[in-house]
Amino acid sequence: MHPTQKNLRANVLQNLLSVIIRSDADGNFTIEEGEIDNLLRLMKNINGVQIHEDRFRKALAKTGGNLRDVVEVVKNLLRDDVPEGEEIFVIDEAQDDA
């Protein structure tokens, strides 16, 4: 992996994690139904990543919204072995030059 792409992934991951933690509005370490739309809205505003919203919602449902498990879902971004069609997050390569 090219160093620039590695840096972009790290920045995107950091931004996603920050957004997830902020989205836990009541501080109970769970992303609840009422917090999901705001979380997705904030995630979509992060430069350098595209989100497959349907896949994210499905993965989030499997976790029950547990913050630690949601973070594991986000780590999907860093894996190179995610089968095509199953990735939740896609790095926007055009951001490499930004």
C-alpha positions in Angstrom: 0.0 0.0 0.0 1.3 3.4 -1.0 2.3 5.6 2.0 -0.1 8.4 0.9 -3.0 5.9 0.9 -2.0 4.6 4.3 -2.1 8.1 5.7 -5.4 8.8 4.1 -6.8 5.6 5.6 -5.5 6.5 9.0 -7.0 10.0 8.8 -10.4 8.7 7.6 -10.3 6.1 10.4 -9.6 8.7 13.0 -12.4 11.0 11.7 -14.8 8.1 11.7 -14.0 7.1 15.2 -14.4 10.7 16.4 -17.8 10.9 14.7 -18.9 7.6 16.2 -18.0 8.7 19.8 -19.7 12.1 19.3 -22.8 10.4 18.0 -23.4 8.6 21.3 -25.4 11.6 22.4 -26.5 10.2 25.8 -23.0 8.7 26.6 -24.2 5.2 27.2 -21.6 3.6 24.9 -24.4 2.4 22.5 -25.4 3.8 19.2 -29.2 3.6 19.4 -31.8 3.9 16.7 -32.3 7.6 17.3 -28.6 8.3 16.9 -28.0 6.3 13.6 -29.2 8.9 11.1 -27.1 11.6 12.7 -24.1 9.3 12.7 -24.5 8.5 9.0 -25.0 12.2 8.2 -21.7 13.0 9.9 -19.9 10.1 8.3 -21.0 11.2 4.9 -19.4 14.6 5.5 -15.9 13.0 6.0 -13.6 13.6 3.1 -11.9 10.6 1.6 -14.4 7.9 2.3 -17.6 6.6 0.8 -20.0 4.6 2.9 -22.3 1.8 1.8 -25.1 2.9 4.1 -27.2 -0.3 3.8 -24.2 -2.5 4.7 -23.3 -0.2 7.6 -26.9 -0.3 8.9 -26.9 -4.1 8.7 -23.5 -4.4 10.5 -24.7 -1.9 13.1 -27.8 -4.0 13.7 -25.7 -7.1 14.3 -23.7 -5.3 17.0 -26.8 -4.0 18.8 -25.1 -0.6 18.7 -22.4 -1.5 21.2 -19.8 1.2 20.8 -16.9 -1.2 20.9 -18.4 -3.5 18.3 -19.3 -0.5 16.1 -15.6 0.5 16.2 -14.7 -3.0 15.0 -17.1 -2.5 12.1 -15.2 0.7 11.2 -11.9 -1.2 11.2 -13.3 -3.0 8.1 -11.9 0.1 6.4 -8.3 -1.0 7.1 -8.7 -4.6 6.0 -7.4 -5.5 2.5 -9.1 -8.9 2.5 -12.8 -7.7 2.5 -14.5 -9.5 -0.5 -15.7 -7.3 -3.3 -19.3 -6.3 -2.7 -19.0 -6.6 1.1 -16.9 -3.6 1.9 -18.7 -1.0 4.1 -16.2 1.8 3.6 -14.4 2.7 0.4 -11.5 5.1 0.3 -11.9 7.8 -2.2 -8.6 7.6 -4.1 -9.1 11.0 -5.6 -8.5 12.4 -2.1 -4.8 11.2 -2.3 -3.9 14.4 -4.1 -5.8 16.7 -1.8 
